[in-house]
Amino acid sequence: MKSKLLKEFKEFAVKGNMIDIAIGVIIGAAFNKVVDALVKEVFLPPLSFLTDGINLENKKIVLRKAIEINGVTNPEEIAIGYGKLIEAGVDFLIVGFTVFLVVKLMNSLKKKSEDPKNPAEVTPKNIELLHRMTELMEKQITLLEGLKK
């Protein structure tokens, strides 16, 4: 059992999946910093300006205020921080839209590279072979249909 699991793990690691995952995690962490800065420094200030200087991140509904007695806060404030939810929603929209644009770009580049009739892009060998096979099969069908008539 252990040797089979070890063998599967070795195949997984050798295929490059672990490296792909690691690269994805690293890029994702860096992308998160970019999105965080974009939201906090680019999108929220104009939104705050439009709402007359209200800082959305600090917005909350206080359910119970903290009571300070002789410099000691007792009990602590209980509040619903809806401002952070708004910020997280804006983050989500930006990340979702950016990922959509990246995937759309990648799909268009992939589509171009897989078009065997496009001389500007190098077509992968497997796509080129499939295209040739399709052309040969279409010629055979045409010949067979000509024989039937």
TIRO-2110 file (N, C-alpha, C; in Angstrom, 1 decimal):
// TIRO-2110
0.8, -1.2, 0.0, N, 1, A
0.0, 0.0, 0.0, CA, 1, A
0.9, 1.3, 0.0, C, 1, A
1.9, 1.3, 0.9, N, 2, A
2.7, 2.5, 1.0, CA, 2, A
3.5, 2.6, -0.3, C, 2, A
4.0, 1.5, -0.9, N, 3, A
4.8, 1.7, -2.1, CA, 3, A
4.0, 2.2, -3.3, C, 3, A
2.7, 1.8, -3.3, N, 4, A
1.8, 2.2, -4.4, CA, 4, A
1.6, 3.8, -4.2, C, 4, A
1.3, 4.2, -3.0, N, 5, A
1.1, 5.6, -2.7, CA, 5, A
2.4, 6.4, -3.0, C, 5, A
3.5, 5.9, -2.6, N, 6, A
4.8, 6.5, -2.9, CA, 6, A
5.0, 6.6, -4.4, C, 6, A
4.7, 5.6, -5.1, N, 7, A
4.9, 5.6, -6.6, CA, 7, A
4.0, 6.6, -7.2, C, 7, A
2.7, 6.7, -6.8, N, 8, A
1.8, 7.7, -7.3, CA, 8, A
2.3, 9.1, -7.0, C, 8, A
2.8, 9.3, -5.8, N, 9, A
3.3, 10.6, -5.4, CA, 9, A
4.5, 11.0, -6.3, C, 9, A
5.3, 10.0, -6.5, N, 10, A
6.5, 10.2, -7.4, CA, 10, A
6.1, 10.6, -8.8, C, 10, A
5.1, 9.9, -9.4, N, 11, A
4.6, 10.3, -10.7, CA, 11, A
4.0, 11.7, -10.7, C, 11, A
3.2, 12.0, -9.6, N, 12, A
2.6, 13.3, -9.5, CA, 12, A
3.7, 14.4, -9.5, C, 12, A
4.7, 14.2, -8.7, N, 13, A
5.8, 15.2, -8.6, CA, 13, A
6.6, 15.3, -9.8, C, 13, A
6.9, 14.2, -10.5, N, 14, A
7.7, 14.2, -11.7, CA, 14, A
7.0, 14.8, -12.9, C, 14, A
5.7, 14.7, -12.9, N, 15, A
4.9, 15.2, -14.0, CA, 15, A
4.9, 16.8, -14.0, C, 15, A
5.3, 17.3, -12.9, N, 16, A
5.4, 18.8, -12.8, CA, 16, A
4.2, 19.4, -12.1, C, 16, A
3.2, 18.6, -11.7, N, 17, A
2.0, 19.1, -11.1, CA, 17, A
2.3, 19.9, -9.8, C, 17, A
3.3, 19.4, -9.0, N, 18, A
3.6, 20.1, -7.8, CA, 18, A
4.3, 21.4, -8.1, C, 18, A
5.1, 21.5, -9.1, N, 19, A
5.7, 22.7, -9.5, CA, 19, A
4.7, 23.7, -10.0, C, 19, A
3.7, 23.2, -10.8, N, 20, A
2.6, 24.1, -11.3, CA, 20, A
1.8, 24.6, -10.1, C, 20, A
1.5, 23.8, -9.2, N, 21, A
0.8, 24.3, -8.0, CA, 21, A
1.6, 25.3, -7.2, C, 21, A
2.8, 25.0, -7.0, N, 22, A
3.7, 26.0, -6.3, CA, 22, A
3.8, 27.3, -7.0, C, 22, A
3.9, 27.3, -8.3, N, 23, A
4.0, 28.5, -9.1, CA, 23, A
2.6, 29.3, -8.9, C, 23, A
1.5, 28.5, -9.0, N, 24, A
0.2, 29.1, -8.9, CA, 24, A
0.0, 29.8, -7.5, C, 24, A
0.5, 29.1, -6.5, N, 25, A
0.3, 29.7, -5.1, CA, 25, A
1.1, 31.0, -5.0, C, 25, A
2.4, 30.9, -5.5, N, 26, A
3.3, 32.1, -5.4, CA, 26, A
2.7, 33.3, -6.2, C, 26, A
2.2, 33.0, -7.4, N, 27, A
1.7, 34.1, -8.3, CA, 27, A
0.4, 34.6, -7.6, C, 27, A
-0.4, 33.6, -7.1, N, 28, A
-1.7, 34.0, -6.4, CA, 28, A
-1.4, 34.9, -5.2, C, 28, A
-0.4, 34.7, -4.4, N, 29, A
-0.1, 35.5, -3.3, CA, 29, A
0.3, 36.9, -3.8, C, 29, A
1.2, 37.0, -4.8, N, 30, A
1.6, 38.3, -5.3, CA, 30, A
0.4, 39.0, -5.9, C, 30, A
-0.5, 38.3, -6.6, N, 31, A
-1.6, 38.9, -7.2, CA, 31, A
-2.6, 39.4, -6.2, C, 31, A
-2.7, 38.7, -5.0, N, 32, A
-3.5, 39.2, -3.9, CA, 32, A
-3.0, 40.5, -3.4, C, 32, A
-1.7, 40.7, -3.3, N, 33, A
-1.2, 42.0, -2.9, CA, 33, A
-1.5, 43.1, -3.9, C, 33, A
-1.4, 42.8, -5.2, N, 34, A
-1.8, 43.8, -6.2, CA, 34, A
-3.2, 44.2, -6.1, C, 34, A
-4.1, 43.2, -6.0, N, 35, A
-5.5, 43.5, -5.9, CA, 35, A
-5.9, 44.2, -4.6, C, 35, A
-5.2, 43.9, -3.5, N, 36, A
-5.5, 44.6, -2.2, CA, 36, A
-5.1, 46.1, -2.4, C, 36, A
-3.9, 46.3, -3.0, N, 37, A
-3.5, 47.7, -3.2, CA, 37, A
-4.5, 48.4, -4.1, C, 37, A
-4.9, 47.7, -5.2, N, 38, A
-5.8, 48.3, -6.2, CA, 38, A
-7.1, 48.7, -5.5, C, 38, A
-7.6, 47.9, -4.7, N, 39, A
-8.9, 48.1, -4.0, CA, 39, A
-8.7, 49.3, -3.0, C, 39, A
-7.7, 49.2, -2.1, N, 40, A
-7.6, 50.2, -1.1, CA, 40, A
-7.1, 51.5, -1.6, C, 40, A
-6.2, 51.5, -2.6, N, 41, A
-5.6, 52.8, -3.0, CA, 41, A
-6.2, 53.4, -4.2, C, 41, A
-7.0, 52.6, -5.0, N, 42, A
-7.5, 53.1, -6.3, CA, 42, A
-9.0, 53.2, -6.2, C, 42, A
-9.7, 52.1, -5.8, N, 43, A
-11.2, 52.1, -5.9, CA, 43, A
-11.9, 52.7, -4.7, C, 43, A
-11.4, 52.4, -3.5, N, 44, A
-12.1, 52.9, -2.3, CA, 44, A
-11.9, 54.4, -2.1, C, 44, A
-10.8, 55.0, -2.4, N, 45, A
-10.8, 56.5, -2.2, CA, 45, A
-11.8, 57.3, -3.0, C, 45, A
-12.0, 57.0, -4.3, N, 46, A
-13.1, 57.7, -5.0, CA, 46, A
-14.5, 57.3, -4.4, C, 46, A
-14.7, 56.1, -4.0, N, 47, A
-15.9, 55.7, -3.4, CA, 47, A
-16.1, 56.5, -2.1, C, 47, A
-15.1, 56.6, -1.3, N, 48, A
-15.1, 57.4, -0.1, CA, 48, A
-15.4, 58.8, -0.4, C, 48, A
-14.8, 59.4, -1.4, N, 49, A
-15.1, 60.8, -1.8, CA, 49, A
-16.5, 61.0, -2.2, C, 49, A
-17.1, 60.0, -3.0, N, 50, A
-18.5, 60.1, -3.4, CA, 50, A
-19.4, 60.0, -2.2, C, 50, A
-19.0, 59.4, -1.2, N, 51, A
-19.8, 59.2, 0.0, CA, 51, A
-19.5, 60.2, 1.1, C, 51, A
-18.9, 61.4, 0.7, N, 52, A
-18.5, 62.5, 1.5, CA, 52, A
-17.5, 62.1, 2.6, C, 52, A
-16.4, 61.4, 2.2, N, 53, A
-15.3, 61.1, 3.1, CA, 53, A
-15.5, 59.9, 4.1, C, 53, A
-16.6, 59.1, 3.9, N, 54, A
-16.8, 58.0, 4.7, CA, 54, A
-15.8, 56.9, 4.4, C, 54, A
-15.1, 56.4, 5.4, N, 55, A
-14.2, 55.3, 5.2, CA, 55, A
-15.0, 54.0, 5.4, C, 55, A
-15.2, 53.3, 4.3, N, 56, A
-16.1, 52.1, 4.3, CA, 56, A
-15.5, 51.0, 5.1, C, 56, A
-14.1, 50.9, 5.2, N, 57, A
-13.5, 49.8, 5.9, CA, 57, A
-13.8, 49.8, 7.4, C, 57, A
-14.0, 51.0, 7.9, N, 58, A
-14.3, 51.1, 9.4, CA, 58, A
-15.8, 51.1, 9.7, C, 58, A
-16.6, 51.0, 8.7, N, 59, A
-18.1, 51.0, 9.0, CA, 59, A
-18.6, 49.8, 9.7, C, 59, A
-19.4, 50.0, 10.7, N, 60, A
-19.9, 48.8, 11.4, CA, 60, A
-21.2, 49.2, 12.1, C, 60, A
-22.0, 48.2, 12.5, N, 61, A
-23.2, 48.4, 13.3, CA, 61, A
-22.8, 47.9, 14.7, C, 61, A
-22.9, 48.8, 15.6, N, 62, A
-22.5, 48.5, 17.0, CA, 62, A
-23.7, 47.9, 17.7, C, 62, A
-23.6, 46.6, 18.2, N, 63, A
-24.6, 46.0, 18.9, CA, 63, A
-24.5, 46.3, 20.4, C, 63, A
-23.3, 46.4, 20.9, N, 64, A
-23.1, 46.7, 22.3, CA, 64, A
-21.8, 47.5, 22.4, C, 64, A
-21.9, 48.7, 22.9, N, 65, A
-20.7, 49.5, 23.1, CA, 65, A
-19.9, 49.0, 24.3, C, 65, A
-18.6, 49.3, 24.1, N, 66, A
-17.6, 49.0, 25.2, CA, 66, A
-17.8, 50.0, 26.4, C, 66, A
-17.7, 49.5, 27.6, N, 67, A
-17.8, 50.4, 28.7, CA, 67, A
-16.5, 50.5, 29.4, C, 67, A
-16.0, 51.8, 29.6, N, 68, A
-14.7, 52.0, 30.2, CA, 68, A
-14.9, 52.4, 31.6, C, 68, A
-14.4, 51.7, 32.5, N, 69, A
-14.5, 52.0, 34.0, CA, 69, A
-13.0, 52.0, 34.5, C, 69, A
-12.6, 53.2, 35.0, N, 70, A
-11.3, 53.5, 35.5, CA, 70, A
-10.2, 53.0, 34.6, C, 70, A
-10.4, 53.3, 33.3, N, 71, A
-9.3, 53.0, 32.3, CA, 71, A
-9.4, 51.6, 31.8, C, 71, A
-10.3, 50.7, 32.3, N, 72, A
-10.4, 49.4, 31.9, CA, 72, A
-11.6, 49.2, 31.1, C, 72, A
-11.5, 48.6, 29.8, N, 73, A
-12.7, 48.4, 29.0, CA, 73, A
-13.3, 47.1, 29.4, C, 73, A
-14.6, 47.2, 29.7, N, 74, A
-15.3, 46.0, 30.2, CA, 74, A
-16.8, 46.2, 29.9, C, 74, A
-17.5, 45.4, 29.2, N, 75, A
-17.0, 44.4, 28.3, CA, 75, A
-16.6, 45.0, 27.0, C, 75, A
-16.0, 44.2, 26.1, N, 76, A
-15.6, 44.7, 24.8, CA, 76, A
-16.8, 45.0, 23.9, C, 76, A
-16.5, 45.9, 22.9, N, 77, A
-17.6, 46.2, 21.9, CA, 77, A
-17.9, 45.0, 21.1, C, 77, A
-19.2, 44.9, 20.8, N, 78, A
-19.7, 43.9, 19.8, CA, 78, A
-20.3, 44.6, 18.7, C, 78, A
-19.7, 44.3, 17.5, N, 79, A
-20.2, 45.1, 16.3, CA, 79, A
-20.1, 44.2, 15.0, C, 79, A
-21.0, 44.5, 14.1, N, 80, A
-21.0, 43.9, 12.8, CA, 80, A
-20.2, 44.8, 11.8, C, 80, A
-19.1, 44.3, 11.3, N, 81, A
-18.3, 45.2, 10.4, CA, 81, A
-18.6, 45.0, 9.0, C, 81, A
-19.7, 45.7, 8.5, N, 82, A
-20.1, 45.5, 7.1, CA, 82, A
-19.2, 46.2, 6.1, C, 82, A
-18.4, 47.2, 6.6, N, 83, A
-17.5, 47.9, 5.7, CA, 83, A
-16.4, 46.9, 5.1, C, 83, A
-16.0, 46.0, 6.0, N, 84, A
-15.0, 45.0, 5.5, CA, 84, A
-15.6, 44.1, 4.5, C, 84, A
-16.9, 43.8, 4.7, N, 85, A
-17.6, 43.0, 3.7, CA, 85, A
-17.7, 43.7, 2.3, C, 85, A
-18.0, 45.0, 2.4, N, 86, A
-18.0, 45.7, 1.1, CA, 86, A
-16.7, 45.7, 0.4, C, 86, A
-15.6, 45.9, 1.2, N, 87, A
-14.2, 45.8, 0.7, CA, 87, A
-13.9, 44.4, 0.1, C, 87, A
-14.3, 43.4, 0.8, N, 88, A
-14.1, 42.0, 0.3, CA, 88, A
-14.9, 41.8, -1.0, C, 88, A
-16.1, 42.4, -1.1, N, 89, A
-16.9, 42.2, -2.3, CA, 89, A
-16.3, 42.9, -3.5, C, 89, A
-15.7, 44.1, -3.3, N, 90, A
-15.0, 44.8, -4.3, CA, 90, A
-13.8, 44.0, -4.7, C, 90, A
-13.0, 43.5, -3.8, N, 91, A
-11.9, 42.6, -4.0, CA, 91, A
-12.3, 41.4, -4.9, C, 91, A
-13.4, 40.8, -4.6, N, 92, A
-13.9, 39.6, -5.3, CA, 92, A
-14.2, 40.0, -6.8, C, 92, A
-14.9, 41.1, -6.9, N, 93, A
-15.3, 41.6, -8.3, CA, 93, A
-14.0, 41.9, -9.1, C, 93, A
-13.1, 42.5, -8.5, N, 94, A
-11.8, 42.8, -9.3, CA, 94, A
-11.1, 41.5, -9.7, C, 94, A
-10.9, 40.6, -8.7, N, 95, A
-10.2, 39.4, -9.0, CA, 95, A
-11.0, 38.6, -10.0, C, 95, A
-12.3, 38.5, -9.9, N, 96, A
-13.1, 37.7, -10.8, CA, 96, A
-13.0, 38.3, -12.2, C, 96, A
-13.1, 39.6, -12.4, N, 97, A
-13.0, 40.2, -13.7, CA, 97, A
-11.6, 40.0, -14.3, C, 97, A
-10.6, 40.2, -13.5, N, 98, A
-9.2, 40.1, -14.0, CA, 98, A
-8.9, 38.6, -14.4, C, 98, A
-9.4, 37.7, -13.6, N, 99, A
-9.2, 36.2, -14.0, CA, 99, A
-9.9, 36.0, -15.3, C, 99, A
-11.2, 36.5, -15.4, N, 100, A
-11.9, 36.3, -16.6, CA, 100, A
-11.2, 36.9, -17.8, C, 100, A
-10.6, 38.1, -17.7, N, 101, A
-9.8, 38.6, -18.8, CA, 101, A
-8.6, 37.8, -19.2, C, 101, A
-7.9, 37.3, -18.2, N, 102, A
-6.7, 36.5, -18.4, CA, 102, A
-7.1, 35.2, -19.1, C, 102, A
-8.1, 34.5, -18.6, N, 103, A
-8.6, 33.3, -19.3, CA, 103, A
-9.0, 33.5, -20.7, C, 103, A
-9.7, 34.6, -20.9, N, 104, A
-10.2, 35.0, -22.3, CA, 104, A
-9.0, 35.2, -23.2, C, 104, A
-8.0, 35.9, -22.7, N, 105, A
-6.8, 36.1, -23.5, CA, 105, A
-6.0, 34.8, -23.8, C, 105, A
-5.9, 34.0, -22.8, N, 106, A
-5.2, 32.7, -23.0, CA, 106, A
-6.0, 31.8, -23.9, C, 106, A
-7.3, 31.8, -23.9, N, 107, A
-8.1, 31.0, -24.8, CA, 107, A
-7.9, 31.5, -26.2, C, 107, A
-7.9, 32.8, -26.4, N, 108, A
-7.7, 33.3, -27.8, CA, 108, A
-6.3, 33.0, -28.3, C, 108, A
-5.3, 33.1, -27.5, N, 109, A
-4.0, 32.7, -27.9, CA, 109, A
-3.9, 31.2, -28.2, C, 109, A
-4.6, 30.4, -27.4, N, 110, A
-4.6, 28.9, -27.6, CA, 110, A
-5.3, 28.6, -28.9, C, 110, A
-6.4, 29.3, -29.2, N, 111, A
-7.2, 29.1, -30.4, CA, 111, A
-6.3, 29.4, -31.6, C, 111, A
-5.6, 30.5, -31.5, N, 112, A
-4.7, 30.9, -32.7, CA, 112, A
-3.6, 29.9, -32.9, C, 112, A
-3.0, 29.4, -31.8, N, 113, A
-1.9, 28.5, -32.0, CA, 113, A
-2.4, 27.1, -32.5, C, 113, A
-3.7, 26.8, -32.2, N, 114, A
-4.2, 25.5, -32.7, CA, 114, A
-4.8, 25.5, -34.1, C, 114, A
-4.8, 26.7, -34.7, N, 115, A
-5.4, 26.8, -36.1, CA, 115, A
-4.3, 26.5, -37.1, C, 115, A
-4.4, 25.3, -37.7, N, 116, A
-3.4, 24.8, -38.6, CA, 116, A
-3.3, 25.7, -39.9, C, 116, A
-4.3, 26.5, -40.2, N, 117, A
-4.3, 27.3, -41.4, CA, 117, A
-3.7, 28.7, -41.1, C, 117, A
-3.4, 29.0, -39.9, N, 118, A
-2.7, 30.2, -39.5, CA, 118, A
-1.2, 30.1, -39.6, C, 118, A
-0.6, 30.7, -40.6, N, 119, A
0.9, 30.5, -40.8, CA, 119, A
1.7, 31.4, -39.8, C, 119, A
1.0, 32.3, -39.1, N, 120, A
1.8, 33.2, -38.2, CA, 120, A
2.1, 32.5, -36.9, C, 120, A
1.3, 31.5, -36.5, N, 121, A
1.5, 30.8, -35.3, CA, 121, A
2.0, 29.4, -35.6, C, 121, A
2.9, 28.9, -34.7, N, 122, A
3.3, 27.5, -34.8, CA, 122, A
2.3, 26.6, -34.2, C, 122, A
1.7, 25.7, -35.0, N, 123, A
0.7, 24.8, -34.5, CA, 123, A
1.4, 23.6, -33.9, C, 123, A
0.8, 23.2, -32.7, N, 124, A
1.4, 22.0, -32.0, CA, 124, A
1.2, 20.7, -33.0, C, 124, A
2.2, 19.8, -32.9, N, 125, A
2.2, 18.7, -33.7, CA, 125, A
1.0, 17.8, -33.7, C, 125, A
0.4, 17.6, -32.4, N, 126, A
-0.8, 16.8, -32.3, CA, 126, A
-2.0, 17.4, -33.0, C, 126, A
-2.1, 18.7, -33.0, N, 127, A
-3.2, 19.4, -33.7, CA, 127, A
-3.0, 19.3, -35.2, C, 127, A
-1.8, 19.5, -35.6, N, 128, A
-1.4, 19.4, -37.0, CA, 128, A
-1.8, 18.0, -37.6, C, 128, A
-1.4, 17.0, -36.8, N, 129, A
-1.7, 15.6, -37.3, CA, 129, A
-3.2, 15.4, -37.3, C, 129, A
-3.9, 15.8, -36.3, N, 130, A
-5.4, 15.7, -36.3, CA, 130, A
-6.0, 16.4, -37.5, C, 130, A
-5.5, 17.6, -37.8, N, 131, A
-6.0, 18.3, -39.0, CA, 131, A
-5.8, 17.6, -40.3, C, 131, A
-4.6, 17.0, -40.4, N, 132, A
-4.3, 16.2, -41.6, CA, 132, A
-5.2, 15.0, -41.7, C, 132, A
-5.4, 14.3, -40.6, N, 133, A
-6.3, 13.2, -40.6, CA, 133, A
-7.7, 13.5, -41.0, C, 133, A
-8.2, 14.7, -40.5, N, 134, A
-9.5, 15.2, -40.8, CA, 134, A
-9.6, 15.4, -42.3, C, 134, A
-8.6, 16.1, -42.9, N, 135, A
-8.6, 16.4, -44.3, CA, 135, A
-8.6, 15.1, -45.1, C, 135, A
-7.8, 14.1, -44.7, N, 136, A
-7.8, 12.8, -45.4, CA, 136, A
-9.1, 12.1, -45.4, C, 136, A
-9.8, 12.1, -44.2, N, 137, A
-11.1, 11.5, -44.0, CA, 137, A
-12.1, 12.2, -44.9, C, 137, A
-12.1, 13.5, -44.9, N, 138, A
-13.0, 14.3, -45.8, CA, 138, A
-12.8, 13.9, -47.2, C, 138, A
-11.6, 13.7, -47.7, N, 139, A
-11.3, 13.4, -49.1, CA, 139, A
-11.8, 12.0, -49.4, C, 139, A
-11.7, 11.0, -48.4, N, 140, A
-12.2, 9.7, -48.6, CA, 140, A
-13.7, 9.7, -48.7, C, 140, A
-14.3, 10.4, -47.8, N, 141, A
-15.8, 10.5, -47.9, CA, 141, A
-16.3, 11.0, -49.2, C, 141, A
-15.6, 12.1, -49.7, N, 142, A
-15.9, 12.6, -51.0, CA, 142, A
-15.7, 11.6, -52.1, C, 142, A
-14.6, 10.8, -52.1, N, 143, A
-14.4, 9.8, -53.1, CA, 143, A
-15.5, 8.7, -53.0, C, 143, A
-15.8, 8.3, -51.8, N, 144, A
-16.8, 7.2, -51.6, CA, 144, A
-18.2, 7.7, -52.1, C, 144, A
-18.5, 9.0, -51.8, N, 145, A
-19.8, 9.5, -52.3, CA, 145, A
-19.8, 9.6, -53.8, C, 145, A
-18.7, 9.8, -54.4, N, 146, A
-18.5, 9.9, -55.9, CA, 146, A
-18.7, 8.5, -56.5, C, 146, A
-18.2, 7.5, -55.8, N, 147, A
-18.4, 6.1, -56.3, CA, 147, A
-19.8, 5.6, -56.2, C, 147, A
-20.6, 6.1, -55.2, N, 148, A
-21.9, 5.6, -55.0, CA, 148, A
-22.8, 6.2, -56.1, C, 148, A
-22.5, 7.3, -56.7, N, 149, A
-23.3, 8.0, -57.7, CA, 149, A
-23.2, 7.3, -59.0, C, 149, A
END
